[in-house]
């Protein structure tokens, strides 16, 4: 299911933020409840996307206000 969601996300980002060749504004993926042992297939799929960057840990965001979507 996660890989299907990442494919839909990639398609949506491609439609809404087309690459113009004028620099790169990457999307940071924050896996809030992800385990440290994410499946290899998921990691390889994320490495395939040029627009994505994985945040090493969500603890760096401890100063941000909590989301209303939990």
mmCIF file of the N, C-alpha and C atoms, coordinates in Angstrom:
data_MODEL
# 
_entry.id   MODEL 
# 
loop_
_atom_site.group_PDB 
_atom_site.id 
_atom_site.type_symbol 
_atom_site.label_atom_id 
_atom_site.label_alt_id 
_atom_site.label_comp_id 
_atom_site.label_asym_id 
_atom_site.label_entity_id 
_atom_site.label_seq_id 
_atom_site.pdbx_PDB_ins_code 
_atom_site.Cartn_x 
_atom_site.Cartn_y 
_atom_site.Cartn_z 
_atom_site.occupancy 
_atom_site.B_iso_or_equiv 
_atom_site.pdbx_formal_charge 
_atom_site.auth_seq_id 
_atom_site.auth_comp_id 
_atom_site.auth_asym_id 
_atom_site.auth_atom_id 
_atom_site.pdbx_PDB_model_num 
ATOM 1   N N  . UNK A 1 1  ? 0.833  -1.185 0.000   1.00 0.00 ? 1  UNK A N  1 
ATOM 2   C CA . UNK A 1 1  ? 0.000  0.000  0.000   1.00 0.00 ? 1  UNK A CA 1 
ATOM 3   C C  . UNK A 1 1  ? 0.877  1.247  0.000   1.00 0.00 ? 1  UNK A C  1 
ATOM 4   N N  . UNK A 1 2  ? 1.953  1.224  0.772   1.00 0.00 ? 2  UNK A N  1 
ATOM 5   C CA . UNK A 1 2  ? 2.805  2.417  0.862   1.00 0.00 ? 2  UNK A CA 1 
ATOM 6   C C  . UNK A 1 2  ? 3.414  2.751  -0.490  1.00 0.00 ? 2  UNK A C  1 
ATOM 7   N N  . UNK A 1 3  ? 3.838  1.731  -1.234  1.00 0.00 ? 3  UNK A N  1 
ATOM 8   C CA . UNK A 1 3  ? 4.432  1.999  -2.541  1.00 0.00 ? 3  UNK A CA 1 
ATOM 9   C C  . UNK A 1 3  ? 3.408  2.572  -3.509  1.00 0.00 ? 3  UNK A C  1 
ATOM 10  N N  . UNK A 1 4  ? 2.165  2.106  -3.428  1.00 0.00 ? 4  UNK A N  1 
ATOM 11  C CA . UNK A 1 4  ? 1.115  2.664  -4.281  1.00 0.00 ? 4  UNK A CA 1 
ATOM 12  C C  . UNK A 1 4  ? 0.871  4.130  -3.943  1.00 0.00 ? 4  UNK A C  1 
ATOM 13  N N  . UNK A 1 5  ? 0.896  4.453  -2.662  1.00 0.00 ? 5  UNK A N  1 
ATOM 14  C CA . UNK A 1 5  ? 0.726  5.845  -2.252  1.00 0.00 ? 5  UNK A CA 1 
ATOM 15  C C  . UNK A 1 5  ? 1.886  6.703  -2.739  1.00 0.00 ? 5  UNK A C  1 
ATOM 16  N N  . UNK A 1 6  ? 3.099  6.152  -2.701  1.00 0.00 ? 6  UNK A N  1 
ATOM 17  C CA . UNK A 1 6  ? 4.247  6.938  -3.150  1.00 0.00 ? 6  UNK A CA 1 
ATOM 18  C C  . UNK A 1 6  ? 4.192  7.171  -4.657  1.00 0.00 ? 6  UNK A C  1 
ATOM 19  N N  . UNK A 1 7  ? 3.649  6.227  -5.401  1.00 0.00 ? 7  UNK A N  1 
ATOM 20  C CA . UNK A 1 7  ? 3.493  6.420  -6.845  1.00 0.00 ? 7  UNK A CA 1 
ATOM 21  C C  . UNK A 1 7  ? 2.471  7.518  -7.122  1.00 0.00 ? 7  UNK A C  1 
ATOM 22  N N  . UNK A 1 8  ? 1.351  7.491  -6.395  1.00 0.00 ? 8  UNK A N  1 
ATOM 23  C CA . UNK A 1 8  ? 0.339  8.542  -6.562  1.00 0.00 ? 8  UNK A CA 1 
ATOM 24  C C  . UNK A 1 8  ? 0.899  9.903  -6.146  1.00 0.00 ? 8  UNK A C  1 
ATOM 25  N N  . UNK A 1 9  ? 1.699  9.926  -5.080  1.00 0.00 ? 9  UNK A N  1 
ATOM 26  C CA . UNK A 1 9  ? 2.322  11.175 -4.643  1.00 0.00 ? 9  UNK A CA 1 
ATOM 27  C C  . UNK A 1 9  ? 3.269  11.706 -5.708  1.00 0.00 ? 9  UNK A C  1 
ATOM 28  N N  . UNK A 1 10 ? 4.053  10.827 -6.293  1.00 0.00 ? 10 UNK A N  1 
ATOM 29  C CA . UNK A 1 10 ? 4.985  11.234 -7.338  1.00 0.00 ? 10 UNK A CA 1 
ATOM 30  C C  . UNK A 1 10 ? 4.246  11.818 -8.535  1.00 0.00 ? 10 UNK A C  1 
ATOM 31  N N  . UNK A 1 11 ? 3.147  11.182 -8.929  1.00 0.00 ? 11 UNK A N  1 
ATOM 32  C CA . UNK A 1 11 ? 2.355  11.697 -10.045 1.00 0.00 ? 11 UNK A CA 1 
ATOM 33  C C  . UNK A 1 11 ? 1.772  13.072 -9.722  1.00 0.00 ? 11 UNK A C  1 
ATOM 34  N N  . UNK A 1 12 ? 1.265  13.231 -8.501  1.00 0.00 ? 12 UNK A N  1 
ATOM 35  C CA . UNK A 1 12 ? 0.671  14.513 -8.099  1.00 0.00 ? 12 UNK A CA 1 
ATOM 36  C C  . UNK A 1 12 ? 1.722  15.616 -8.055  1.00 0.00 ? 12 UNK A C  1 
ATOM 37  N N  . UNK A 1 13 ? 2.906  15.310 -7.551  1.00 0.00 ? 13 UNK A N  1 
ATOM 38  C CA . UNK A 1 13 ? 3.971  16.314 -7.506  1.00 0.00 ? 13 UNK A CA 1 
ATOM 39  C C  . UNK A 1 13 ? 4.406  16.687 -8.915  1.00 0.00 ? 13 UNK A C  1 
ATOM 40  N N  . UNK A 1 14 ? 4.448  15.702 -9.805  1.00 0.00 ? 14 UNK A N  1 
ATOM 41  C CA . UNK A 1 14 ? 4.798  15.988 -11.193 1.00 0.00 ? 14 UNK A CA 1 
ATOM 42  C C  . UNK A 1 14 ? 3.806  16.915 -11.870 1.00 0.00 ? 14 UNK A C  1 
ATOM 43  N N  . UNK A 1 15 ? 2.516  16.768 -11.525 1.00 0.00 ? 15 UNK A N  1 
ATOM 44  C CA . UNK A 1 15 ? 1.490  17.639 -12.105 1.00 0.00 ? 15 UNK A CA 1 
ATOM 45  C C  . UNK A 1 15 ? 1.514  19.029 -11.477 1.00 0.00 ? 15 UNK A C  1 
ATOM 46  N N  . UNK A 1 16 ? 1.686  19.094 -10.165 1.00 0.00 ? 16 UNK A N  1 
ATOM 47  C CA . UNK A 1 16 ? 1.561  20.369 -9.465  1.00 0.00 ? 16 UNK A CA 1 
ATOM 48  C C  . UNK A 1 16 ? 2.855  21.168 -9.418  1.00 0.00 ? 16 UNK A C  1 
ATOM 49  N N  . UNK A 1 17 ? 3.998  20.490 -9.478  1.00 0.00 ? 17 UNK A N  1 
ATOM 50  C CA . UNK A 1 17 ? 5.291  21.176 -9.412  1.00 0.00 ? 17 UNK A CA 1 
ATOM 51  C C  . UNK A 1 17 ? 6.187  20.674 -10.536 1.00 0.00 ? 17 UNK A C  1 
ATOM 52  N N  . UNK A 1 18 ? 5.849  20.998 -11.780 1.00 0.00 ? 18 UNK A N  1 
ATOM 53  C CA . UNK A 1 18 ? 6.661  20.490 -12.892 1.00 0.00 ? 18 UNK A CA 1 
ATOM 54  C C  . UNK A 1 18 ? 8.077  21.048 -12.835 1.00 0.00 ? 18 UNK A C  1 
ATOM 55  N N  . UNK A 1 19 ? 9.009  20.232 -13.268 1.00 0.00 ? 19 UNK A N  1 
ATOM 56  C CA . UNK A 1 19 ? 10.410 20.648 -13.266 1.00 0.00 ? 19 UNK A CA 1 
ATOM 57  C C  . UNK A 1 19 ? 10.616 21.683 -14.357 1.00 0.00 ? 19 UNK A C  1 
ATOM 58  N N  . UNK A 1 20 ? 11.124 22.834 -13.995 1.00 0.00 ? 20 UNK A N  1 
ATOM 59  C CA . UNK A 1 20 ? 11.342 23.912 -14.958 1.00 0.00 ? 20 UNK A CA 1 
ATOM 60  C C  . UNK A 1 20 ? 12.809 24.062 -15.329 1.00 0.00 ? 20 UNK A C  1 
ATOM 61  N N  . UNK A 1 21 ? 13.688 23.350 -14.635 1.00 0.00 ? 21 UNK A N  1 
ATOM 62  C CA . UNK A 1 21 ? 15.107 23.469 -14.912 1.00 0.00 ? 21 UNK A CA 1 
ATOM 63  C C  . UNK A 1 21 ? 15.758 24.653 -14.232 1.00 0.00 ? 21 UNK A C  1 
ATOM 64  N N  . UNK A 1 22 ? 15.014 25.364 -13.410 1.00 0.00 ? 22 UNK A N  1 
ATOM 65  C CA . UNK A 1 22 ? 15.539 26.550 -12.736 1.00 0.00 ? 22 UNK A CA 1 
ATOM 66  C C  . UNK A 1 22 ? 15.758 26.262 -11.260 1.00 0.00 ? 22 UNK A C  1 
ATOM 67  N N  . UNK A 1 23 ? 16.569 25.307 -10.975 1.00 0.00 ? 23 UNK A N  1 
ATOM 68  C CA . UNK A 1 23 ? 16.819 24.961 -9.580  1.00 0.00 ? 23 UNK A CA 1 
ATOM 69  C C  . UNK A 1 23 ? 15.927 23.818 -9.129  1.00 0.00 ? 23 UNK A C  1 
ATOM 70  N N  . UNK A 1 24 ? 16.105 23.452 -7.917  1.00 0.00 ? 24 UNK A N  1 
ATOM 71  C CA . UNK A 1 24 ? 15.380 22.298 -7.404  1.00 0.00 ? 24 UNK A CA 1 
ATOM 72  C C  . UNK A 1 24 ? 14.857 22.602 -6.012  1.00 0.00 ? 24 UNK A C  1 
ATOM 73  N N  . UNK A 1 25 ? 13.571 22.439 -5.826  1.00 0.00 ? 25 UNK A N  1 
ATOM 74  C CA . UNK A 1 25 ? 12.982 22.548 -4.495  1.00 0.00 ? 25 UNK A CA 1 
ATOM 75  C C  . UNK A 1 25 ? 12.492 21.164 -4.127  1.00 0.00 ? 25 UNK A C  1 
ATOM 76  N N  . UNK A 1 26 ? 13.281 20.460 -3.358  1.00 0.00 ? 26 UNK A N  1 
ATOM 77  C CA . UNK A 1 26 ? 12.961 19.077 -3.035  1.00 0.00 ? 26 UNK A CA 1 
ATOM 78  C C  . UNK A 1 26 ? 11.856 18.988 -2.002  1.00 0.00 ? 26 UNK A C  1 
ATOM 79  N N  . UNK A 1 27 ? 11.171 17.865 -2.032  1.00 0.00 ? 27 UNK A N  1 
ATOM 80  C CA . UNK A 1 27 ? 10.148 17.544 -1.051  1.00 0.00 ? 27 UNK A CA 1 
ATOM 81  C C  . UNK A 1 27 ? 10.802 16.689 0.018   1.00 0.00 ? 27 UNK A C  1 
ATOM 82  N N  . UNK A 1 28 ? 10.618 17.044 1.270   1.00 0.00 ? 28 UNK A N  1 
ATOM 83  C CA . UNK A 1 28 ? 11.190 16.269 2.367   1.00 0.00 ? 28 UNK A CA 1 
ATOM 84  C C  . UNK A 1 28 ? 10.135 15.312 2.880   1.00 0.00 ? 28 UNK A C  1 
ATOM 85  N N  . UNK A 1 29 ? 10.456 14.024 2.877   1.00 0.00 ? 29 UNK A N  1 
ATOM 86  C CA . UNK A 1 29 ? 9.533  13.011 3.369   1.00 0.00 ? 29 UNK A CA 1 
ATOM 87  C C  . UNK A 1 29 ? 9.790  12.786 4.849   1.00 0.00 ? 29 UNK A C  1 
ATOM 88  N N  . UNK A 1 30 ? 8.804  13.037 5.642   1.00 0.00 ? 30 UNK A N  1 
ATOM 89  C CA . UNK A 1 30 ? 8.909  12.859 7.082   1.00 0.00 ? 30 UNK A CA 1 
ATOM 90  C C  . UNK A 1 30 ? 8.044  11.673 7.466   1.00 0.00 ? 30 UNK A C  1 
ATOM 91  N N  . UNK A 1 31 ? 8.683  10.565 7.795   1.00 0.00 ? 31 UNK A N  1 
ATOM 92  C CA . UNK A 1 31 ? 7.973  9.358  8.203   1.00 0.00 ? 31 UNK A CA 1 
ATOM 93  C C  . UNK A 1 31 ? 7.794  9.422  9.709   1.00 0.00 ? 31 UNK A C  1 
ATOM 94  N N  . UNK A 1 32 ? 6.678  9.959  10.141  1.00 0.00 ? 32 UNK A N  1 
ATOM 95  C CA . UNK A 1 32 ? 6.458  10.221 11.552  1.00 0.00 ? 32 UNK A CA 1 
ATOM 96  C C  . UNK A 1 32 ? 6.420  8.947  12.388  1.00 0.00 ? 32 UNK A C  1 
ATOM 97  N N  . UNK A 1 33 ? 5.760  7.926  11.909  1.00 0.00 ? 33 UNK A N  1 
ATOM 98  C CA . UNK A 1 33 ? 5.623  6.691  12.677  1.00 0.00 ? 33 UNK A CA 1 
ATOM 99  C C  . UNK A 1 33 ? 6.386  5.532  12.054  1.00 0.00 ? 33 UNK A C  1 
ATOM 100 N N  . UNK A 1 34 ? 7.331  5.820  11.199  1.00 0.00 ? 34 UNK A N  1 
ATOM 101 C CA . UNK A 1 34 ? 8.050  4.765  10.499  1.00 0.00 ? 34 UNK A CA 1 
ATOM 102 C C  . UNK A 1 34 ? 9.075  4.103  11.407  1.00 0.00 ? 34 UNK A C  1 
ATOM 103 N N  . UNK A 1 35 ? 9.242  2.843  11.206  1.00 0.00 ? 35 UNK A N  1 
ATOM 104 C CA . UNK A 1 35 ? 10.264 2.086  11.928  1.00 0.00 ? 35 UNK A CA 1 
ATOM 105 C C  . UNK A 1 35 ? 11.613 2.300  11.236  1.00 0.00 ? 35 UNK A C  1 
ATOM 106 N N  . UNK A 1 36 ? 12.670 2.047  11.955  1.00 0.00 ? 36 UNK A N  1 
ATOM 107 C CA . UNK A 1 36 ? 13.998 2.237  11.373  1.00 0.00 ? 36 UNK A CA 1 
ATOM 108 C C  . UNK A 1 36 ? 14.326 1.166  10.344  1.00 0.00 ? 36 UNK A C  1 
ATOM 109 N N  . UNK A 1 37 ? 13.556 0.090  10.311  1.00 0.00 ? 37 UNK A N  1 
ATOM 110 C CA . UNK A 1 37 ? 13.831 -1.005 9.377   1.00 0.00 ? 37 UNK A CA 1 
ATOM 111 C C  . UNK A 1 37 ? 12.793 -1.014 8.247   1.00 0.00 ? 37 UNK A C  1 
ATOM 112 N N  . UNK A 1 38 ? 12.669 0.101  7.548   1.00 0.00 ? 38 UNK A N  1 
ATOM 113 C CA . UNK A 1 38 ? 11.733 0.197  6.431   1.00 0.00 ? 38 UNK A CA 1 
ATOM 114 C C  . UNK A 1 38 ? 12.148 -0.806 5.358   1.00 0.00 ? 38 UNK A C  1 
ATOM 115 N N  . UNK A 1 39 ? 11.167 -1.355 4.697   1.00 0.00 ? 39 UNK A N  1 
ATOM 116 C CA . UNK A 1 39 ? 11.415 -2.377 3.679   1.00 0.00 ? 39 UNK A CA 1 
ATOM 117 C C  . UNK A 1 39 ? 12.369 -1.862 2.606   1.00 0.00 ? 39 UNK A C  1 
ATOM 118 N N  . UNK A 1 40 ? 13.201 -2.743 2.117   1.00 0.00 ? 40 UNK A N  1 
ATOM 119 C CA . UNK A 1 40 ? 14.180 -2.387 1.094   1.00 0.00 ? 40 UNK A CA 1 
ATOM 120 C C  . UNK A 1 40 ? 13.493 -1.892 -0.178  1.00 0.00 ? 40 UNK A C  1 
ATOM 121 N N  . UNK A 1 41 ? 12.359 -2.479 -0.520  1.00 0.00 ? 41 UNK A N  1 
ATOM 122 C CA . UNK A 1 41 ? 11.637 -2.047 -1.719  1.00 0.00 ? 41 UNK A CA 1 
ATOM 123 C C  . UNK A 1 41 ? 11.178 -0.601 -1.586  1.00 0.00 ? 41 UNK A C  1 
ATOM 124 N N  . UNK A 1 42 ? 10.748 -0.227 -0.402  1.00 0.00 ? 42 UNK A N  1 
ATOM 125 C CA . UNK A 1 42 ? 10.304 1.152  -0.173  1.00 0.00 ? 42 UNK A CA 1 
ATOM 126 C C  . UNK A 1 42 ? 11.477 2.113  -0.253  1.00 0.00 ? 42 UNK A C  1 
ATOM 127 N N  . UNK A 1 43 ? 12.604 1.750  0.350   1.00 0.00 ? 43 UNK A N  1 
ATOM 128 C CA . UNK A 1 43 ? 13.782 2.626  0.292   1.00 0.00 ? 43 UNK A CA 1 
ATOM 129 C C  . UNK A 1 43 ? 14.283 2.788  -1.130  1.00 0.00 ? 43 UNK A C  1 
ATOM 130 N N  . UNK A 1 44 ? 14.293 1.699  -1.906  1.00 0.00 ? 44 UNK A N  1 
ATOM 131 C CA . UNK A 1 44 ? 14.773 1.807  -3.280  1.00 0.00 ? 44 UNK A CA 1 
ATOM 132 C C  . UNK A 1 44 ? 13.827 2.644  -4.128  1.00 0.00 ? 44 UNK A C  1 
ATOM 133 N N  . UNK A 1 45 ? 12.517 2.564  -3.848  1.00 0.00 ? 45 UNK A N  1 
ATOM 134 C CA . UNK A 1 45 ? 11.553 3.389  -4.577  1.00 0.00 ? 45 UNK A CA 1 
ATOM 135 C C  . UNK A 1 45 ? 11.771 4.866  -4.257  1.00 0.00 ? 45 UNK A C  1 
ATOM 136 N N  . UNK A 1 46 ? 12.019 5.189  -2.985  1.00 0.00 ? 46 UNK A N  1 
ATOM 137 C CA . UNK A 1 46 ? 12.268 6.579  -2.605  1.00 0.00 ? 46 UNK A CA 1 
ATOM 138 C C  . UNK A 1 46 ? 13.567 7.093  -3.207  1.00 0.00 ? 46 UNK A C  1 
ATOM 139 N N  . UNK A 1 47 ? 14.576 6.246  -3.309  1.00 0.00 ? 47 UNK A N  1 
ATOM 140 C CA . UNK A 1 47 ? 15.841 6.669  -3.912  1.00 0.00 ? 47 UNK A CA 1 
ATOM 141 C C  . UNK A 1 47 ? 15.684 6.939  -5.405  1.00 0.00 ? 47 UNK A C  1 
ATOM 142 N N  . UNK A 1 48 ? 14.673 6.324  -6.013  1.00 0.00 ? 48 UNK A N  1 
ATOM 143 C CA . UNK A 1 48 ? 14.416 6.508  -7.439  1.00 0.00 ? 48 UNK A CA 1 
ATOM 144 C C  . UNK A 1 48 ? 13.906 7.914  -7.736  1.00 0.00 ? 48 UNK A C  1 
ATOM 145 N N  . UNK A 1 49 ? 13.147 8.485  -6.805  1.00 0.00 ? 49 UNK A N  1 
ATOM 146 C CA . UNK A 1 49 ? 12.576 9.816  -7.014  1.00 0.00 ? 49 UNK A CA 1 
ATOM 147 C C  . UNK A 1 49 ? 13.655 10.873 -6.836  1.00 0.00 ? 49 UNK A C  1 
ATOM 148 N N  . UNK A 1 50 ? 13.748 11.773 -7.795  1.00 0.00 ? 50 UNK A N  1 
ATOM 149 C CA . UNK A 1 50 ? 14.741 12.838 -7.696  1.00 0.00 ? 50 UNK A CA 1 
ATOM 150 C C  . UNK A 1 50 ? 14.228 14.012 -6.881  1.00 0.00 ? 50 UNK A C  1 
ATOM 151 N N  . UNK A 1 51 ? 12.924 14.075 -6.664  1.00 0.00 ? 51 UNK A N  1 
ATOM 152 C CA . UNK A 1 51 ? 12.333 15.201 -5.945  1.00 0.00 ? 51 UNK A CA 1 
ATOM 153 C C  . UNK A 1 51 ? 12.266 14.967 -4.450  1.00 0.00 ? 51 UNK A C  1 
ATOM 154 N N  . UNK A 1 52 ? 12.573 13.772 -3.992  1.00 0.00 ? 52 UNK A N  1 
ATOM 155 C CA . UNK A 1 52 ? 12.361 13.434 -2.587  1.00 0.00 ? 52 UNK A CA 1 
ATOM 156 C C  . UNK A 1 52 ? 13.673 13.362 -1.822  1.00 0.00 ? 52 UNK A C  1 
ATOM 157 N N  . UNK A 1 53 ? 13.587 13.713 -0.569  1.00 0.00 ? 53 UNK A N  1 
ATOM 158 C CA . UNK A 1 53 ? 14.715 13.551 0.338   1.00 0.00 ? 53 UNK A CA 1 
ATOM 159 C C  . UNK A 1 53 ? 14.147 13.065 1.659   1.00 0.00 ? 53 UNK A C  1 
ATOM 160 N N  . UNK A 1 54 ? 14.753 12.050 2.218   1.00 0.00 ? 54 UNK A N  1 
ATOM 161 C CA . UNK A 1 54 ? 14.277 11.482 3.471   1.00 0.00 ? 54 UNK A CA 1 
ATOM 162 C C  . UNK A 1 54 ? 14.874 12.255 4.638   1.00 0.00 ? 54 UNK A C  1 
ATOM 163 N N  . UNK A 1 55 ? 14.027 12.650 5.546   1.00 0.00 ? 55 UNK A N  1 
ATOM 164 C CA . UNK A 1 55 ? 14.477 13.316 6.762   1.00 0.00 ? 55 UNK A CA 1 
ATOM 165 C C  . UNK A 1 55 ? 15.064 12.245 7.679   1.00 0.00 ? 55 UNK A C  1 
ATOM 166 N N  . UNK A 1 56 ? 16.257 12.422 8.215   1.00 0.00 ? 56 UNK A N  1 
ATOM 167 C CA . UNK A 1 56 ? 16.899 11.364 8.996   1.00 0.00 ? 56 UNK A CA 1 
ATOM 168 C C  . UNK A 1 56 ? 16.108 10.959 10.234  1.00 0.00 ? 56 UNK A C  1 
ATOM 169 N N  . UNK A 1 57 ? 15.516 11.896 10.902  1.00 0.00 ? 57 UNK A N  1 
ATOM 170 C CA . UNK A 1 57 ? 14.709 11.575 12.075  1.00 0.00 ? 57 UNK A CA 1 
ATOM 171 C C  . UNK A 1 57 ? 13.763 12.725 12.336  1.00 0.00 ? 57 UNK A C  1 
ATOM 172 N N  . UNK A 1 58 ? 12.621 12.427 12.902  1.00 0.00 ? 58 UNK A N  1 
ATOM 173 C CA . UNK A 1 58 ? 11.681 13.510 13.149  1.00 0.00 ? 58 UNK A CA 1 
ATOM 174 C C  . UNK A 1 58 ? 12.013 14.265 14.426  1.00 0.00 ? 58 UNK A C  1 
ATOM 175 N N  . UNK A 1 59 ? 13.008 13.827 15.163  1.00 0.00 ? 59 UNK A N  1 
ATOM 176 C CA . UNK A 1 59 ? 13.369 14.533 16.387  1.00 0.00 ? 59 UNK A CA 1 
ATOM 177 C C  . UNK A 1 59 ? 13.951 15.920 16.104  1.00 0.00 ? 59 UNK A C  1 
ATOM 178 N N  . UNK A 1 60 ? 14.401 16.150 14.878  1.00 0.00 ? 60 UNK A N  1 
ATOM 179 C CA . UNK A 1 60 ? 14.903 17.480 14.540  1.00 0.00 ? 60 UNK A CA 1 
ATOM 180 C C  . UNK A 1 60 ? 13.773 18.490 14.445  1.00 0.00 ? 60 UNK A C  1 
ATOM 181 N N  . UNK A 1 61 ? 12.546 18.013 14.396  1.00 0.00 ? 61 UNK A N  1 
ATOM 182 C CA . UNK A 1 61 ? 11.384 18.886 14.292  1.00 0.00 ? 61 UNK A CA 1 
ATOM 183 C C  . UNK A 1 61 ? 10.694 19.072 15.635  1.00 0.00 ? 61 UNK A C  1 
ATOM 184 N N  . UNK A 1 62 ? 11.412 18.898 16.730  1.00 0.00 ? 62 UNK A N  1 
ATOM 185 C CA . UNK A 1 62 ? 10.777 18.957 18.038  1.00 0.00 ? 62 UNK A CA 1 
ATOM 186 C C  . UNK A 1 62 ? 10.241 20.339 18.367  1.00 0.00 ? 62 UNK A C  1 
ATOM 187 N N  . UNK A 1 63 ? 10.705 21.361 17.685  1.00 0.00 ? 63 UNK A N  1 
ATOM 188 C CA . UNK A 1 63 ? 10.234 22.725 17.961  1.00 0.00 ? 63 UNK A CA 1 
ATOM 189 C C  . UNK A 1 63 ? 8.996  23.097 17.159  1.00 0.00 ? 63 UNK A C  1 
ATOM 190 N N  . UNK A 1 64 ? 8.622  22.279 16.202  1.00 0.00 ? 64 UNK A N  1 
ATOM 191 C CA . UNK A 1 64 ? 7.451  22.592 15.400  1.00 0.00 ? 64 UNK A CA 1 
ATOM 192 C C  . UNK A 1 64 ? 6.177  22.296 16.174  1.00 0.00 ? 64 UNK A C  1 
ATOM 193 N N  . UNK A 1 65 ? 5.147  23.019 15.870  1.00 0.00 ? 65 UNK A N  1 
ATOM 194 C CA . UNK A 1 65 ? 3.850  22.771 16.508  1.00 0.00 ? 65 UNK A CA 1 
ATOM 195 C C  . UNK A 1 65 ? 3.292  21.444 16.005  1.00 0.00 ? 65 UNK A C  1 
ATOM 196 N N  . UNK A 1 66 ? 2.620  20.695 16.857  1.00 0.00 ? 66 UNK A N  1 
ATOM 197 C CA . UNK A 1 66 ? 2.059  19.414 16.416  1.00 0.00 ? 66 UNK A CA 1 
ATOM 198 C C  . UNK A 1 66 ? 0.958  19.624 15.381  1.00 0.00 ? 66 UNK A C  1 
ATOM 199 N N  . UNK A 1 67 ? 0.811  18.664 14.529  1.00 0.00 ? 67 UNK A N  1 
ATOM 200 C CA . UNK A 1 67 ? -0.195 18.727 13.481  1.00 0.00 ? 67 UNK A CA 1 
ATOM 201 C C  . UNK A 1 67 ? -1.579 18.440 14.049  1.00 0.00 ? 67 UNK A C  1 
ATOM 202 N N  . UNK A 1 68 ? -2.589 18.972 13.398  1.00 0.00 ? 68 UNK A N  1 
ATOM 203 C CA . UNK A 1 68 ? -3.965 18.663 13.775  1.00 0.00 ? 68 UNK A CA 1 
ATOM 204 C C  . UNK A 1 68 ? -4.433 17.355 13.155  1.00 0.00 ? 68 UNK A C  1 
ATOM 205 N N  . UNK A 1 69 ? -3.617 16.744 12.333  1.00 0.00 ? 69 UNK A N  1 
ATOM 206 C CA . UNK A 1 69 ? -3.999 15.546 11.597  1.00 0.00 ? 69 UNK A CA 1 
ATOM 207 C C  . UNK A 1 69 ? -3.374 14.300 12.205  1.00 0.00 ? 69 UNK A C  1 
ATOM 208 N N  . UNK A 1 70 ? -3.659 14.042 13.453  1.00 0.00 ? 70 UNK A N  1 
ATOM 209 C CA . UNK A 1 70 ? -3.162 12.819 14.078  1.00 0.00 ? 70 UNK A CA 1 
ATOM 210 C C  . UNK A 1 70 ? -4.262 12.093 14.776  1.00 0.00 ? 70 UNK A C  1 
# 
